[in-house]
Amino acid sequence: MKNLKIVVEKHPECYIAYPLGIEGVVVGQGESYEKALEDVKSAIHFHIETFGEEVLETETPVLEAFVAETGM
């Protein structure tokens, strides 16, 4: 299995998680960091079962992910 980078965002009412470097939209959520991570992992497995391993074959893999903040 390929290792994926997963972004987990903390919102006032829940955590939202999504993978980087996968074709299509996959999102998980939960009341805690761990629950959101567990949910997105389950969603990734379902996505692969539904659409095949090809969803992992992106042309440009994500090497690193950064979070930046800027004023507008």
C-alpha positions in Angstrom: 0.0 0.0 0.0 1.2 3.5 -0.8 1.7 6.0 1.9 -0.5 9.1 1.6 -0.2 12.5 3.2 -3.4 13.4 5.0 -4.4 16.9 6.0 -6.5 17.1 9.2 -8.2 20.5 9.9 -9.6 21.4 13.3 -12.9 23.3 13.1 -15.1 24.6 15.9 -17.6 21.7 15.6 -15.4 18.8 14.3 -12.2 17.7 12.5 -12.0 17.3 8.8 -9.5 15.1 7.0 -8.5 14.6 3.4 -5.6 12.9 1.5 -3.2 14.7 -0.8 -2.1 13.0 -4.0 -5.1 10.9 -4.8 -7.4 11.3 -7.8 -10.9 12.3 -6.9 -12.5 13.7 -3.7 -12.2 11.8 -0.5 -13.1 13.4 2.9 -13.5 12.1 6.4 -14.7 13.8 9.6 -15.0 13.1 13.3 -15.3 14.6 16.8 -11.6 14.1 17.4 -8.4 14.0 15.4 -8.2 10.3 15.7 -11.8 9.8 14.6 -11.4 12.0 11.5 -8.2 10.1 10.6 -10.0 6.8 11.0 -12.9 8.0 8.9 -10.8 9.3 6.1 -8.8 6.0 6.0 -12.0 4.1 5.6 -13.1 6.5 2.9 -9.8 6.0 1.0 -10.2 2.2 1.1 -13.8 2.6 -0.2 -12.6 5.0 -3.0 -9.9 2.5 -4.1 -12.3 -0.4 -4.0 -14.8 1.6 -6.1 -12.5 3.2 -8.7 -9.4 1.0 -8.6 -5.7 1.4 -7.7 -5.4 3.9 -10.6 -6.6 6.7 -8.3 -3.2 6.4 -6.6 -1.3 6.9 -9.9 -1.0 10.6 -10.1 1.5 12.3 -12.4 3.0 14.5 -9.8 3.2 12.9 -6.3 3.0 15.2 -3.3 6.5 15.2 -1.7 5.7 17.6 1.1 2.7 19.8 2.2 3.0 23.2 3.9 0.5 25.4 5.6 1.1 29.2 5.1 -0.8 32.2 6.2 -0.9 35.6 4.5 -2.8 38.8 4.8 -4.9 40.1 2.0 
